[in-house]
Amino acid sequence: MSGGEIGMLVLERVLRIRREPASGKAIKAIARDLHLSRKVVRKAIRAPEADMGYRREVQPLPK
């Protein structure tokens, strides 16, 4: 996975990301172990459960 979207992460991986900081592991180390960007790891830690997906707004039709 090449630093992809948070919505692309499977639930098990998100849960693992959230457990790691509690054991004292740094975000940089988590990102390295899971082959993710630090930004994606931070986003997974901070995001509430309900906000784990990607929601695209409906675009208006062209005139």
Secondary structure, DSSP 8 states (H G I E B T S, - for coil): --S--GGGS-HHHHHHHHHGGGGT--HHHHHHHHT--HHHHHHHHHS-GGG-S----------
